[in-house]
């Protein structure tokens, strides 16, 4: 079991005041977490594919220029304070 001293040290680093009851409670909780991590480490992952992240699991559309011009497009561009080549000119979002 994780020692009371380690719990106190973690609390001190976190600037959290713990009572004696809290210390015992967190000893048990941290021990449960460490036990769960040990189980995960033992899991057989030989036939598992690497997980690259949530974004990779979705089909996100690619950005593309939309060149269809019509009355509404012309009206919107005409109302813009700055325009260039029939496009609305804006400030850059990202600076290089």
C-alpha positions in Angstrom: 0.0 0.0 0.0 1.2 3.5 -0.7 2.5 5.1 2.4 0.9 8.0 4.4 4.1 10.0 3.9 3.8 9.7 0.1 0.1 10.9 0.3 1.1 13.8 2.5 4.0 14.7 0.1 1.6 14.6 -2.9 -0.9 16.8 -1.0 1.9 19.2 -0.1 3.0 19.5 -3.8 -0.6 20.0 -4.8 -1.2 22.5 -2.0 -4.1 20.5 -0.6 -4.9 20.2 3.0 -5.8 16.6 4.0 -7.3 15.3 7.2 -6.3 11.9 8.6 -9.5 10.5 7.2 -8.7 12.0 3.7 -5.2 10.5 3.8 -6.6 7.0 4.4 -9.3 7.5 1.7 -6.6 8.6 -0.9 -4.3 5.7 0.1 -7.1 3.3 -0.9 -8.1 5.2 -4.0 -4.5 5.5 -5.3 -3.9 1.8 -4.5 -7.0 0.9 -6.6 -5.8 3.1 -9.5 -2.3 1.5 -9.4 -3.9 -2.0 -9.3 -6.0 -1.1 -12.4 -2.8 0.1 -14.2 -1.1 -3.2 -13.4 -4.1 -5.0 -15.0 -3.9 -2.8 -18.1 -0.1 -3.5 -18.5 -0.8 -7.2 -18.5 -3.3 -7.0 -21.4 -2.4 -8.8 -24.6 -2.0 -6.2 -27.3 -0.1 -8.2 -29.9 -3.0 -8.3 -32.3 -4.2 -4.8 -31.7 -3.8 -2.0 -34.2 -2.3 1.3 -33.0 -4.8 4.0 -32.1 -3.8 7.2 -33.8 -6.5 9.4 -32.2 -10.1 10.3 -32.4 -9.7 12.6 -35.4 -8.3 9.7 -37.5 -11.4 7.6 -36.8 -13.7 10.1 -38.5 -14.1 10.9 -42.2 -13.5 14.7 -42.2 -14.2 16.6 -45.3 -11.2 18.2 -47.0 -11.3 22.0 -47.4 -11.8 23.1 -51.0 -12.6 26.3 -52.8 -16.2 26.8 -53.6 -16.4 28.8 -56.8 -20.1 28.8 -57.6 -21.1 32.4 -58.1 -24.6 33.7 -58.0 -26.7 36.7 -57.0 -26.2 36.0 -53.3 -22.5 35.6 -53.6 -22.2 38.8 -55.6 -24.4 40.6 -53.0 -22.2 39.4 -50.1 -18.9 40.3 -51.7 -20.2 43.7 -52.7 -21.1 44.4 -49.1 -17.6 43.5 -47.8 -15.4 46.4 -46.6 -12.4 44.9 -48.5 -12.3 42.6 -51.5 -9.9 41.1 -53.9 -10.6 39.1 -57.1 -14.3 38.7 -56.1 -13.3 37.4 -52.7 -13.8 38.9 -49.3 -10.4 40.0 -47.9 -9.9 39.3 -44.1 -7.1 39.6 -41.6 -5.0 36.5 -41.3 -6.0 34.0 -38.6 -2.5 32.5 -38.1 0.7 34.4 -38.3 3.8 32.6 -39.6 
